[in-house]
């Protein structure tokens, strides 16, 4: 009986973790095509390359689960990065203070997005479309359109350093971020509120939740993680330019949607998000190794996203039809 | 009976929804050149009837006839081809287009849009109505009476032969009603058949030629306006049997729990009454009388302009639903799915949601306590489900309502506001909800129950307050309960000296 039940659950498990199997499939596929792919060196490389994307995507997923959107995270990263670098290099502010102020700036940018969308009563998608341009302008003014070279070695450690000689520091930050986010979303009442607002905002308000405050916290958290992500990215490149960062938003949105964080909000899990980011990362890395050009990679990534979304919508409609059929039978 | 042939006839039409019979073997004829009013309580079947004529709803049996064409299934397109146009309470206009464009919408007039021609035709229509209105103005900039004129013009330009109007005077002021009636008479004299629905009995005597009374989906009587009066109409509407049985209970007098003093806001004006502990306080009124609006005021979900609330004699300051919940006021909203619960979330998640902070320690949800809470309330309310992890959208309407009730009870509410507690719920589950409400009242909870179901109001309430157009018309004690009296108050025909 038990064994039978377990067997019966296999289709459900396959469905639920479909994207995990996609990722495993990709790993096998590229390992077969390129002898270099499945080496510790290359896999570590993928982790390091994706760590900043995951940290930023975690920030974004708070906003998306609550039913919002943030298009400005790429330029938030750009502004936070150049501002932190300028503080360190041009104004000789001590590194820890610069870092703290940089993270604080990120939180403020996030809160700014939140306040604007609450006060203007406009969907965050539109608000952040506007603030994205504002942050872009600010970033180029702060950086004086120049590249800030030779960032301090201690700073570069965030993106390039290894702990115990073999664990990349950025990957540790990535795990901490994902762990913290899972904790907030799954264990705390704040997490419940975030899912609730994305699922049904009016019912949340009527249940006595201060919806505006939760949205602010969500945007603040997003800004916080985006700032951390900026530190990792800028530390890895070792120099700071305003053109670093933009583009990350679309990577993150793609990964989030792949990972099951829906546009309408109210659903999504951290493991899905992480899998989504790694699917994109493995695709990019693997296609590079087998000699596909950058532009061909764009096409493949776009098609992957479309098929993932299509699959999801198809599954949901099948489920709905089956459910209705069941109700009709019962009646 | 009539010299001319009917434009549209219903023959033995029956329509049932799960748990309710909306129309029962109904036959009616509508003649040209006549304003034919439909009258009945909420749920008497008026809306279903117009939807059937418009082809929006398919009857289970019976037929619809236009002259010698007989339809058993009528599509919206076929209805329109036969000259049926409906002006619903919610206008079907596009705000960002001009009045003229809205009127011309849906016509096929070649490849290009001739704005000049469109505006000339709209202007001609407005002139016929004797209305000053610029056809080029955007619909969203118009007042609701002007929008209604545009709706009517749209219907007329489609050569309507049967014009259905659902509560057309609801958004209008007195002078606007006069010009609406003038336009209606104009169409009547041109031979259009007008089907007119209104809750305002008074105005029927001004505009209608014939009045058909419906009750529980069945035809009751057909009266020429000249041969009847308001009292007779009301007694026809209410000659209803009480079929359902209601749980019996003791009704001891008790002190007041919540006092409303001169509440104004959200469309309500100067409302004062008090609700006692252990009491089921019914709130009656027609659709749009301001009952849900009052509930939202008390619950802090809408802004209070003036007036005050007292609980146990002490002043209450409620600015948000959160304040209300803290003070022991709970709302079970009218729209379960939109406002009451989270359909994609499990039952236990829903039940614990409003009280999640109180079962969290250092912001971390205590899952054991959550499970205990969910198990306790689902057992108490007998929520039928294989597992508490089941998503709420997979439950029946009755069980969904129990989930909403459970989450409200879990916040320790002393006053429960039920807005249409049994809407869309089948008969068996309805009895259970009544039993639960009675048990709660017996335990000392105060219950405010908004209901459009007369039977439910009379059967469940200890006292009934009647609202009309945002004002309190009277409060009835149990010995005074009568359908007729409530309807007279709700229609604004009489106004009792209010004693709270």
HADDOCK unambig.tbl for C-alpha pairs under 7 A between the chains (distance, minus, plus):
assign (segid A and resid 187 and name CA) (segid B and resid 364 and name CA) 5.50 0.50 0.50
assign (segid A and resid 187 and name CA) (segid B and resid 365 and name CA) 5.81 0.50 0.50
assign (segid A and resid 188 and name CA) (segid B and resid 363 and name CA) 5.28 0.50 0.50
assign (segid A and resid 188 and name CA) (segid B and resid 364 and name CA) 4.22 0.50 0.50
assign (segid A and resid 188 and name CA) (segid B and resid 365 and name CA) 5.29 0.50 0.50
assign (segid A and resid 189 and name CA) (segid B and resid 356 and name CA) 6.23 0.50 0.50
assign (segid A and resid 189 and name CA) (segid B and resid 357 and name CA) 6.34 0.50 0.50
assign (segid A and resid 189 and name CA) (segid B and resid 360 and name CA) 6.98 0.50 0.50
assign (segid A and resid 189 and name CA) (segid B and resid 363 and name CA) 5.97 0.50 0.50
assign (segid A and resid 189 and name CA) (segid B and resid 364 and name CA) 6.33 0.50 0.50
assign (segid A and resid 189 and name CA) (segid B and resid 365 and name CA) 5.87 0.50 0.50
assign (segid A and resid 199 and name CA) (segid B and resid 342 and name CA) 6.55 0.50 0.50
assign (segid A and resid 200 and name CA) (segid B and resid 342 and name CA) 6.32 0.50 0.50
assign (segid A and resid 202 and name CA) (segid B and resid 339 and name CA) 5.74 0.50 0.50
assign (segid A and resid 203 and name CA) (segid B and resid 338 and name CA) 6.76 0.50 0.50
assign (segid A and resid 203 and name CA) (segid B and resid 339 and name CA) 4.27 0.50 0.50
assign (segid A and resid 203 and name CA) (segid B and resid 340 and name CA) 5.54 0.50 0.50
assign (segid A and resid 203 and name CA) (segid B and resid 341 and name CA) 6.22 0.50 0.50
assign (segid A and resid 206 and name CA) (segid B and resid 301 and name CA) 6.94 0.50 0.50
assign (segid A and resid 206 and name CA) (segid B and resid 321 and name CA) 5.62 0.50 0.50
assign (segid A and resid 207 and name CA) (segid B and resid 321 and name CA) 6.78 0.50 0.50
assign (segid A and resid 207 and name CA) (segid B and resid 354 and name CA) 5.10 0.50 0.50
assign (segid A and resid 208 and name CA) (segid B and resid 321 and name CA) 4.71 0.50 0.50
assign (segid A and resid 208 and name CA) (segid B and resid 322 and name CA) 3.72 0.50 0.50
assign (segid A and resid 208 and name CA) (segid B and resid 325 and name CA) 6.65 0.50 0.50
assign (segid A and resid 208 and name CA) (segid B and resid 354 and name CA) 6.60 0.50 0.50
assign (segid A and resid 209 and name CA) (segid B and resid 322 and name CA) 6.33 0.50 0.50
